[in-house]
Amino acid sequence: MVKSTHVLTSDDIKRRAHELGFDLCGIAPAAAFPELAFLRQWIDRGYAGTMAYLPRTAERRADVRRVVPSARSVIVMGTIYNSGRPYSTEQTKTNLGEVARYATSEDYHDVLDRRTNALLAWIRERHPEPFDARAYVDTGPVQERVYAQYAGLGWIGKNTCVINPGAGSWFLLSEIICSLALEPDAPALDQCGTCTLCLEACPTGAFVGPHVLDATRCISYLTIEYRGSIPDEHQAGMGNHLFGCDICQEVCPWNGAPALTLDPAWSARQELGTQTLDELSRRSDEELATMIAGTPLTRAGVKGLRRNLAIALKNSTRELRS
């Protein structure tokens, strides 16, 4: 194949990213931004819990140039997954088993991996010279939210989610670390102001302060990452949550009128997040396995789902008695 002599620009890459289904795309320099240093402190405070992969890869996560030594740019993509499902506070059907909305469709790792690698392949085909690059979708040793902020996709909110002023926070990140010297975007500016709704709404008090999450108290960590018996002091706060939690995003004013997607990749499976706890409890392990196959819920598996379901049923019974 004859390589193009056209000088590939940041705008060229952004246009192709949108053609491939990405809603946001920006370029950050491959630099050691000051925000990256906080990860080590966060881990040392014990906030990572049992997620052993974080301390194991902390040094690499401190700078993308420890992943790709020749890196000069980080291309960051954002993909909106909000298909308009009602917020938990808007549900008319009671006793629902709550599932984080990102998990109610095909596993985003698979969807975004295909698109991110397709973008990288397109760049390689059109760039006249070979270059070093690595593509990641949530699994690499990259503090992607920091690079998303410096790529202009949004600021890191007090709930630690990236918030875009036009799209809200219902989007997923993926990135390409590369040795290309691309024109960077201006970093996003924090627009949370004095609002603390997200911090106050957390049922388990997982926020130590603005921008600081103690994962060991977070419902997402407890229902997905934690493998043991969930501590008694956290169980009541879990409510009906079976996998993940969206509360700190649902109360965010920037998600009052968030962007929606019509992308069929994010069409929710009817069973996920729409069935009552009683309905789910009557399903066999085989039925549950079929229901969650190909979705992020396989991270917890049937065993984890059963554990979370038992706690949710107990919480539901407690509410009826009160």
C-alpha positions in Angstrom: 0.0 0.0 0.0 1.3 3.5 -1.0 1.3 5.8 2.0 -0.4 9.1 1.8 1.8 12.2 1.6 -0.9 14.3 3.3 0.2 15.7 6.7 -2.4 14.2 9.1 -3.8 16.8 11.4 -5.7 16.8 14.7 -8.8 17.9 12.8 -8.5 15.0 10.4 -8.4 12.5 13.3 -11.4 14.2 15.0 -13.5 14.0 11.9 -12.7 10.3 11.5 -13.4 9.6 15.1 -16.9 11.1 14.7 -17.4 9.0 11.6 -16.6 5.9 13.6 -19.2 6.7 16.3 -17.3 8.7 18.8 -19.2 11.7 20.1 -16.2 13.6 21.5 -12.6 13.7 20.6 -9.7 15.8 21.8 -5.9 15.8 22.0 -3.8 16.1 25.1 0.0 16.4 25.4 1.7 13.4 26.8 2.9 15.2 29.9 3.2 14.6 33.6 0.3 16.7 34.7 0.2 17.5 38.4 -3.2 15.7 38.9 -1.5 12.4 38.0 0.5 12.5 41.3 -2.5 12.1 43.5 -3.1 8.5 42.6 -0.2 7.4 44.8 -1.6 9.3 47.8 -5.0 7.9 47.1 -3.8 4.3 47.1 -1.7 4.9 50.3 -4.8 6.1 52.1 -6.4 2.7 51.5 -9.1 4.0 49.1 -8.3 1.4 46.4 -9.5 -1.5 48.7 -8.9 -4.9 47.1 -8.2 -3.6 43.6 -4.6 -4.8 43.7 -4.0 -3.9 40.1 -4.0 -0.2 41.0 -0.9 -0.3 43.3 0.7 -2.8 41.1 0.5 -0.4 38.1 0.7 2.9 40.0 4.1 3.8 38.6 3.1 3.2 35.0 -0.1 5.2 35.6 1.9 8.2 36.7 2.8 9.2 33.1 1.8 7.7 29.8 5.4 7.9 28.7 6.0 4.9 31.0 3.6 3.0 28.8 4.8 4.4 25.4 8.2 6.0 26.1 8.1 7.9 22.8 4.6 9.3 23.4 3.9 12.9 22.5 0.1 13.0 22.3 -2.9 11.3 23.8 -6.0 11.1 21.6 -9.0 10.9 23.9 -12.5 9.8 22.7 -15.8 10.1 24.5 -18.8 8.0 23.6 -22.3 8.9 24.9 -24.2 5.8 26.2 -27.3 7.6 27.6 -30.3 6.2 25.7 -32.9 8.0 27.8 -33.6 5.5 30.5 -35.4 7.2 33.4 -33.3 8.1 36.5 -33.9 5.9 39.5 -35.6 8.9 41.2 -38.0 9.1 38.3 -39.0 5.4 38.2 -42.7 4.7 38.6 -42.1 0.9 39.1 -41.0 0.2 42.6 -38.7 -2.5 43.9 -36.5 -2.5 40.8 -33.1 -4.1 40.7 -30.9 -1.1 39.9 -28.2 -1.6 37.3 -25.8 1.2 36.2 -27.0 2.4 32.8 -23.6 1.8 31.1 -24.0 -1.9 32.0 -27.5 -2.4 30.4 -26.2 -3.1 26.9 -23.4 -4.9 25.0 -20.1 -4.7 27.0 -18.6 -1.3 26.2 -15.1 -2.7 26.2 -16.0 -4.7 23.1 -17.8 -1.9 21.3 -15.2 0.8 22.0 -12.2 -1.6 21.4 -13.4 -2.1 17.9 -13.9 1.6 17.2 -10.7 2.7 18.9 -8.6 0.2 17.1 -10.3 1.1 13.8 -9.3 4.7 14.4 -5.7 3.7 15.1 -5.6 1.6 11.9 -7.0 4.5 9.9 -4.3 6.8 11.3 -1.5 4.3 10.5 -2.8 3.9 6.9 -2.7 7.7 6.3 0.4 8.7 8.2 3.4 8.7 5.9 5.8 7.3 8.5 5.5 4.5 11.1 4.9 5.6 14.7 4.5 4.1 18.2 1.0 3.8 19.6 -1.1 1.9 22.1 -4.9 1.9 22.3 -6.9 1.4 25.5 -10.5 1.1 26.6 -10.6 1.4 30.4 -8.2 -1.5 30.9 -4.8 0.1 30.4 -2.5 1.7 33.0 -3.7 5.2 32.1 -5.4 7.9 34.2 -7.7 8.6 31.4 -9.9 11.2 33.1 -6.9 13.5 33.6 -6.0 13.2 30.0 -9.7 13.7 29.0 -9.6 17.0 30.9 -6.4 18.2 29.3 -7.9 17.1 25.9 -10.8 19.4 26.5 -13.5 16.8 26.7 -14.6 18.0 30.2 -13.5 18.7 33.7 -13.3 16.1 36.5 -16.3 16.8 38.7 -16.5 16.6 42.5 -18.0 13.1 42.0 -14.7 12.2 40.1 -16.6 11.8 36.8 -15.7 13.7 33.7 -18.4 16.3 32.9 -18.8 17.9 29.5 -20.9 21.1 29.5 -22.9 20.0 26.5 -23.1 16.3 27.0 -23.2 15.9 30.8 -21.3 12.9 32.2 -23.0 9.9 30.6 -20.1 9.1 28.3 -17.3 6.5 28.2 -13.6 7.2 27.5 -11.1 5.5 25.4 -7.7 6.7 24.2 -4.7 6.3 21.9 -1.3 7.1 23.2 1.0 7.8 20.3 4.4 9.3 19.3 2.8 11.7 16.9 3.2 15.5 17.6 -0.4 16.5 17.2 -1.9 19.9 17.9 -3.4 19.7 21.5 -6.7 21.1 22.6 -7.1 23.6 25.4 -7.9 21.9 28.7 -11.4 22.1 30.1 -12.1 24.4 33.0 -13.9 23.2 36.2 -17.5 24.4 36.2 -18.8 22.6 39.4 -18.8 25.9 41.3 -20.1 25.6 44.9 -22.5 22.7 44.1 -22.1 19.7 46.3 -25.2 17.7 45.4 -23.2 14.7 44.3 -21.3 14.5 47.6 -24.4 14.8 49.7 -26.5 12.2 47.7 -24.1 9.3 48.1 -26.0 6.7 50.3 -22.8 5.2 51.7 -20.8 8.4 52.3 -18.1 7.3 49.8 -16.9 10.9 49.2 -14.2 11.9 51.6 -14.4 15.4 50.1 -14.7 17.0 46.7 -12.9 15.0 44.0 -11.9 12.3 46.5 -13.7 8.9 46.5 -13.1 6.2 49.0 -13.8 3.2 46.8 -14.2 0.9 49.7 -17.5 2.6 50.5 -18.7 3.1 46.9 -21.6 1.1 45.8 -20.0 0.5 42.4 -16.9 -1.0 44.1 -19.0 -3.1 46.5 -21.3 -4.6 43.9 -18.7 -5.1 41.2 -15.1 -5.2 42.4 -15.4 -6.5 45.9 -15.5 -10.3 46.1 -16.1 -11.0 49.8 -19.1 -10.6 52.1 -20.1 -7.0 52.0 -19.6 -5.3 55.4 -22.8 -4.9 57.4 -22.3 -1.1 57.8 -22.5 -0.6 54.0 -25.4 -2.9 53.1 -28.3 -0.7 54.0 -26.9 2.1 51.9 -26.8 -0.2 48.9 -30.5 -0.1 48.6 -31.7 -1.9 45.4 -28.4 -1.7 43.6 -27.3 -4.9 41.9 -24.5 -3.7 39.8 -22.9 -0.2 39.9 -24.6 3.1 40.9 -25.5 6.2 39.1 -26.8 8.4 42.0 -23.9 10.9 42.0 -24.5 11.5 38.3 -28.3 11.5 38.4 -28.3 14.4 40.9 -25.7 16.5 38.9 -27.2 19.6 37.4 -25.2 19.1 34.3 -27.2 15.9 33.7 -30.5 17.8 33.9 -30.8 17.7 30.1 -28.0 15.4 29.0 -27.1 14.4 25.5 -28.9 11.3 24.2 -27.6 8.6 21.8 -29.5 6.7 19.1 -26.6 4.4 18.6 -28.0 0.8 18.6 -24.9 -0.4 20.4 -26.3 1.2 23.6 -29.9 0.0 23.3 -30.7 -1.4 26.7 -31.5 -5.1 27.1 -35.1 -5.2 28.3 -34.3 -7.4 31.3 -31.5 -5.3 32.8 -32.6 -2.6 35.1 -36.4 -3.1 34.4 -37.2 -6.2 36.5 -38.2 -6.2 40.2 -36.1 -7.9 42.8 -38.7 -10.6 43.2 -38.7 -11.3 39.5 -34.9 -11.6 39.4 -34.8 -13.8 42.5 -37.1 -16.4 40.8 -34.7 -16.8 37.9 -32.4 -19.8 37.8 -28.6 -19.4 37.6 -28.8 -20.5 34.0 -31.3 -17.8 33.2 -29.3 -15.2 35.0 -26.1 -16.3 33.1 -28.0 -15.9 29.8 -29.4 -12.5 30.8 -26.0 -11.0 31.6 -24.0 -12.7 28.8 -22.0 -10.2 26.7 -22.7 -7.3 29.2 -20.5 -5.7 31.8 -22.4 -7.7 34.5 -20.2 -10.7 33.7 -17.6 -8.8 35.8 -19.6 -9.7 38.9 -20.9 -13.0 37.5 -24.0 -14.9 38.7 -22.4 -15.5 42.1 -21.9 -11.7 42.7 -25.3 -10.9 41.3 -26.9 -13.4 43.8 -25.0 -11.8 46.7 -26.1 -8.3 45.7 -29.6 -9.5 45.1 -29.9 -11.0 48.6 -28.8 -7.7 50.1 -31.2 -5.7 48.0 -34.1 -8.0 49.0 -33.2 -7.5 52.6 -33.1 -3.8 52.2 -36.4 -3.9 50.4 -38.0 -5.8 53.2 -36.6 -3.4 55.7 -38.2 -0.5 53.9 -41.6 -2.1 53.8 -41.4 -2.6 57.6 -40.4 1.0 58.3 
